[in-house]
Amino acid sequence: MILKPLISINIPIFNCEDYLLRCLNSVKEQTYKNIEIVLVNDCTKDNSVIIANTFIMENPELKVKLIQHEENQGLSVVRNTGIDASVGDYIFFLDSDDTITKDCIEELVNTANDTEAEVIIGQNKWINTFNNTEKDFGFPTLAPKDFYSDNLSILEAYCKDFFPTTSWNKLFKTNFIKENKIYFVPKLYAQDELWFFHLMLKTNTLAINRKITYDYYLHKDSVIFNRTKKNFENYITILSYFDNEYRASESVAKKRLIKRKIVKFKNLIMVLQWKAMRADIEYWKLNYKRMKQVSNLSFFEYLGSDFSFEEKKFDLLQNLPTNIGYHIFKKRYSG
């Protein structure tokens, strides 16, 4: 155990000139000092790189790497570049439009030293710039325990939505990530969701710090306000990865848990698409049909106790004749 491990803070750079300096200053102000900052420029079109270079020049005491992509490749590849460039004992992802609390890294390192877990999860606050309000635990951690020590219990907690599936605001053992080749799938919009799924399939120890360590800013450019058809095509792709893992798994217990994730993720896709694109009825129906091709509950699983009543209801509503499914869904969510 390394009591003062080096932490590699990975920050993507792409069209973030309005937020980047605020983000970098929050890293500079950390109470924990054994840090390297890994910046990856994905061919930004604004002044973000100038801001980054000025910050580097004005803060020579900080360990900073600035890596330049020769062409724009998207956030998944940016994350992968950052992973490969990180030499710290742990990796921490920080988005360039967000900030971390002054004691963020110190808090998470203390948990890492206490538990030696492969993954350490911190808590977050939403800062809404539209109405200047704040909300603690915007993406909540619902896990009843602070420490998990076997893969099946971790996977079960994940499939029950006990952990936020964002990549940011967590410490990951660098060797664990690299040795298990847990990289982001390129060209995916919701890359965190799939990456975290792959992470949970491998993780054997996970710890939770209950203190808020990350400030997530809601603004006009925030992803959750800007979902398009491309985004939902990505969700369908992610769902196919879940289904492939379900079909390939030889563990009955893991198959049951992954199927639970599939049922809930289908429902999430339908709800998000309805909120973002309810006017495009035909596209909603198309995705409803496509999701019916993915694994669903069997007759015996409906009769058994492995799945909750809510999960069985979700599954039933996901596998009706398309027009009936649409009208029932519209009636449930139009309000």
C-alpha positions, 0 to 999 in steps of 0.5 A: 500500500502506498500512503501517498500514491500519485493520482493522475487527473485526466481532463479532456479539452474540446471547446471548453474555453468558458469552463476550463480555467475554473476546472484547472484551478480546482485541481491546483487548490487540492489539499492533496499534492501528489498529483499529475494533470493529464490534459488531452486536446481533441482538436478544440476549435476555441481558445482552450489550448491557449488557456491550458498553456497559460495555466501550465506556464503560470504554475510550473510547480504542477506536474502537467502533461498536454497531449495533442490529438492530430484529429478529432476522435471523440471523448472515448478515445480522449479517455483512452489516451489519458489512461495510456498516458497516466503513470499515477497509481490511480486515475481520476476523470474530471470533465473540463466543465466541472470542478472538484472540492478542495479535499476531493483527492485527499478524501478519496485517497484516504478511502483508498488507503483504508480499503485498498479497493480497485474502485473508490466512488465519491459523491457529487453536487449539481450546480444549476447555472440556469436558476443558481440552485444546488442539489446534493447527490444529483447522481446518487449512490444508493449502495447500503454498504461502504465496501464490497469485496467480491465481484458478484455482490458488486455486479448485483449492486450495480444492476440494482442502480446503486452506483452512479455510472459516470466515469468521473469522481472516482479513483481507479487503480491504474494497473487494474484498468490497464491489465484488464484492458478496460478501455472506452469503446470509440465513437459512442456518445454515452461512453460512460454507461458501457465503460462502467458496465465493463468495469463492473464485470471485472471489479472485485473490491469497491469502496464508497466515500460518502462525502461530496467531492465533485461539482457537476455543472448544469448549463446550456451545453450539458449533455443531459439537455442535448440528446438527439437521434445519434444519442439514442442510436448509441444507446441501442448499441450499448444495449447490444453490448449488454445482450452479447455479454448476457448470452456469452456468460456461463454464470447463471448468477451473472446472467440473471443480474445482466438481464436485470440491467437489460430490462431497466436500461430498455425502460430508461431508453424509452423514457429518455427518448420520449422526453427528448423526441416525443414528436418523432413517433415512428423513431420511438416505435422503431427502437421499441421493435429493436429492443424486443429483439434483445433478451427478455424475461422467460415464462419461468422467470415471470413465475419465479422470484428472481425478478421484482414485480416492477422488473416484470412489469417493465419487461411486459410493457417492453414486449407488447405489439408495437402500436399497443406498447406505444399507446400504453407508454404515451398514456403513462408518460404524457403527463 
